[in-house]
Amino acid sequence: MSERLEKVRQALADYEHPLFEFAARGDEAAVVVEIRFKDPPVPVHVYEFTLRPREIDHPQFVWSFQRQLYDCLHDYVIEMFTRNPQMKAH
């Protein structure tokens, strides 16, 4: 397992949420973080974002990772809408 992947997995281990599960996969080139909704019968997609080596190696990784994770959680919750006023009528 790559050192960067392990670093991201260790960072994810600090987060627990009642609605979402977190995982990471990747190699030396990049790490993909997955955010999954914990209620499998609800048909929603898996949200993913990619971390590049320079982001993982940055001295402020822990803080920038938290900001990115929170931003992505926000985006994921918004993407889970099944209907909203901005969607085109079917």
N, C-alpha and C positions, 0 to 999 in steps of 0.2 A: 504494500500500500504506500502511496506517495506521502511524503511528509506534509505537503500542503493539504491533501485530503484529510489526513488525521487532524491537522490544525483546525480545519473547518468543522469536522465532526465534534471535536472537543468544545468548540465555541457553541455549537448547536446544543450540546448536552446541558448548557446553562439555561436553556429555555424550555418551559413546559406550558402548554395551553390546553384548555378544556375542549376546544373545537378543532385544533390542527395538530398534525404530526409533521415532524421535520426529518429530512434525510439528506445525505450528500453522496454523490458519486463522481468519479472522474479519474484523471491521471495527471501527469506532469504539465500538460498544456492548459488545463482549466478544471475547475470544480463546479458542478451543477448542484445547486441547492433545490430540493423539492419541498413544497408545502402541500400537504394533503388534508382534505377535510376528513375528520374522523368518523362521520356518519356515512358508511358505504352505500346504503340504499338511496341516498340523495345523489342524483346524477350531476356532479360538478367535476370539472377538469382538475388536473394536477397543475399547480402553478410552479414554474421553474425560473430560476435566474442563475446566471453564470458569473463566477468569480475568476478573474484572470490572476496569474501568478503575481503580478505587481501589486494587486489589491491585497492578496493574502500575505505577501511579504512585507507590506507597509507596517511601520512601527505602531501606527494607530489602528491596526486591523480590528481589534476588539470593538472599538467605538464606531468605526465606519461600518463594520458588519452589522452591529445593532441597528444603526440608522437605516441601512439597506433592507434588513429583514423587516423592520417595522413599516417602511414604505411599501414593500412588496405585500405584506399582510393587508395593508389598506387597499392596495390595488386589487388583490385577490377577492376581498370581501365585496368590493364594488363590482367586479366581474361576475359575481355569483347572482346578481339580480336576474330574475327570470323575466321581468318586465319593468320598464321605467319610462318616463316621458320622452327620453331621447331615442329610444328604440323605434325603428320603423314598424308600422302596423303590418301584421302578417296577412 
